[in-house]
């Protein structure tokens, strides 16, 4: 297993450390911080590939999220990119998919919504 898949699995196992989730300009892109110091984005492409980017130097996520697709090459900071196209094992795809889901749940505040729903049912 590659080191990035191991790191993704750690992020998935610690979803409370995923914070500052921001919707990107691209329809499916989500920017987030992990452990308040690592800046990432993840997106699902039109052909169902997942692309994960790491941004060294801690750039402002709001600024990154507002860069339009057509201007990305010109304005985006340097990054390290991982994709399920390159890491095409079942485990890698499952890990990317789970991280994508968690980041989007954070974006929409689903943890609070689900806690509220679960809290309404006194039988549990």
C-alpha positions as a printed NumPy array, in Angstrom:
array([[  0.   ,   0.   ,   0.   ],
       [  1.304,   3.423,  -0.891],
       [  2.098,   5.995,   1.76 ],
       [ -0.62 ,   8.382,   0.524],
       [ -3.289,   5.681,   0.862],
       [ -2.097,   5.045,   4.424],
       [ -2.304,   8.799,   5.128],
       [ -5.812,   8.969,   3.626],
       [ -6.86 ,   6.059,   5.829],
       [ -5.563,   7.913,   8.893],
       [ -7.553,  11.01 ,   7.862],
       [-10.663,   8.872,   7.343],
       [-10.141,   7.285,  10.767],
       [ -9.893,  10.728,  12.375],
       [-12.68 ,  12.765,  10.741],
       [-12.783,  15.191,  13.679],
       [ -9.382,  16.473,  12.522],
       [-10.837,  17.471,   9.141],
       [-11.888,  21.105,   9.485],
       [-12.443,  24.3  ,   7.52 ],
       [-14.208,  22.513,   4.688],
       [-14.909,  24.981,   1.861],
       [-16.698,  24.466,  -1.449],
       [-14.373,  24.954,  -4.398],
       [-15.161,  26.686,  -7.677],
       [-15.254,  23.313,  -9.41 ],
       [-18.653,  21.677,  -8.877],
       [-17.357,  18.689,  -6.866],
       [-14.236,  20.177,  -5.272],
       [-13.908,  20.553,  -1.542],
       [-10.973,  22.242,   0.223],
       [-10.177,  21.332,   3.814],
       [ -7.57 ,  21.347,   6.546],
       [ -6.35 ,  18.282,   8.329],
       [ -5.061,  18.689,  11.863],
       [ -5.285,  22.497,  11.427],
       [ -2.021,  22.524,   9.475],
       [ -2.278,  20.479,   6.289],
       [ -4.23 ,  22.039,   3.431],
       [ -5.925,  19.748,   0.918],
       [ -8.582,  19.608,  -1.754],
       [-10.411,  16.624,  -3.124],
       [-12.7  ,  16.358,  -6.121],
       [-14.507,  13.772,  -8.161],
       [-14.035,  14.137, -11.902],
       [-16.712,  13.597, -14.532],
       [-15.255,  10.149, -15.248],
       [-15.522,   9.169, -11.536],
       [-11.855,   9.547, -10.692],
       [-10.889,  11.126,  -7.379],
       [ -8.151,  13.736,  -7.306],
       [ -6.504,  14.78 ,  -4.057],
       [ -4.213,  17.812,  -3.876],
       [ -1.899,  18.807,  -1.048],
       [ -0.908,  22.484,  -0.813],
       [  2.378,  23.135,   1.003],
       [  2.894,  26.474,   2.663],
       [ -0.631,  26.669,   4.046],
       [ -2.263,  28.931,   1.439],
       [ -5.642,  30.475,   2.262],
       [ -8.327,  27.955,   1.397],
       [-10.869,  30.694,   0.603],
       [ -8.526,  32.077,  -2.048],
       [ -7.888,  28.662,  -3.566],
       [-11.58 ,  27.795,  -3.589],
       [-12.409,  30.934,  -5.559],
       [-10.032,  30.279,  -8.47 ],
       [-12.11 ,  29.415, -11.57 ],
       [-11.233,  26.243, -13.454],
       [-10.082,  28.191, -16.538],
       [ -7.624,  30.248, -14.435],
       [ -6.348,  27.422, -12.232],
       [ -3.085,  26.802, -14.136],
       [ -2.182,  30.483, -13.973],
       [ -3.134,  31.291, -10.368],
       [ -2.933,  28.126,  -8.287],
       [  0.009,  27.577,  -5.943],
       [  2.228,  24.566,  -6.275],
       [  0.693,  21.33 ,  -5.089],
       [  1.221,  17.606,  -4.963],
       [ -1.503,  15.667,  -6.771],
       [ -2.688,  12.111,  -6.234],
       [ -5.437,  10.428,  -8.212],
       [ -7.254,   7.151,  -8.453],
       [ -6.201,   7.078, -12.095],
       [ -2.624,   6.534, -10.904],
       [ -3.494,   4.64 ,  -7.721],
       [ -6.09 ,   2.316,  -9.189],
       [ -6.249,  -0.394,  -6.539],
       [ -9.596,  -1.175,  -4.931],
       [ -8.3  ,  -0.051,  -1.527],
       [ -7.037,   3.271,  -2.893],
       [-10.326,   3.984,  -4.672],
       [-12.325,   3.094,  -1.548],
       [-10.081,   5.305,   0.607],
       [-10.329,   8.283,  -1.763],
       [-14.119,   7.808,  -1.97 ],
       [-14.464,   7.764,   1.824],
       [-12.306,  10.893,   2.249],
       [-14.362,  12.655,  -0.43 ],
       [-17.54 ,  11.735,   1.41 ],
       [-16.239,  12.94 ,   4.784],
       [-14.982,  16.246,   3.371],
       [-18.364,  16.89 ,   1.748],
       [-20.247,  15.916,   4.9  ],
       [-18.107,  18.443,   6.794],
       [-18.86 ,  21.049,   4.13 ],
       [-22.592,  20.675,   4.7  ],
       [-22.456,  20.284,   8.49 ],
       [-23.857,  16.765,   8.35 ],
       [-22.336,  15.728,  11.678],
       [-24.472,  18.317,  13.493],
       [-27.554,  17.425,  11.43 ],
       [-27.194,  13.715,  12.156],
       [-26.466,  14.317,  15.852],
       [-29.637,  16.421,  16.04 ],
       [-31.695,  13.702,  14.343],
       [-30.231,  10.946,  16.506],
       [-30.742,  13.075,  19.638],
       [-34.436,  13.399,  18.808],
       [-34.917,   9.652,  19.143],
       [-34.856,   8.819,  22.835],
       [-35.096,   5.079,  22.131],
       [-31.433,   4.888,  21.104]])
